[in-house]
Amino acid sequence: DLGVGGMKFKRDGDSLLAMEVAREGRFLVTVTDRGIGKRTDIAKWNIKGRNTMGVRVMRLTEMKGGLAGAAIADVDDEIYTIASNGVVIRTTVEGIKLTGRDAEGGRVMNVAEDETVIGMARSSAAMQELLREVQERQAAARAAESREVASSQDADSVWDTGEQEDQA
């Protein structure tokens, strides 16, 4: 038993790049291996049933290259684009060109002729806020600990002074 068909592919070698839950008010962000990217409102996409061919997300040309990454994102999220030379850039989703479903994109990352974009990752605004809160709490804890150590050292120096006076 093979189960339920999820998606059909047109040609051998075609593959699924990403799969995420699409929610109203969000965007599909795509980036090619030559650094071209775009964001498209989820509302622009038709709902498809099981075992269908899907919908093209971008017209690919030799200049644009193949798809390197795709993610569902909120406008205030960030996208990290990773190149084959190890360079990583951070871009706000809002800063990526807003286009129609099958339209051209815009430059998201400059890559040299012998380099490519090898992937992308999304960092949600909620996760960024949580990270900032954790960093602030850690900084406050370090500051409190530092004050305690300084206070303890002051008490030790008073204690030492008292011992020296007693011995004199």
Order of alpha helices (4+ residues) and beta strands (2+ residues): beta-beta-beta-beta-beta-beta-beta-alpha
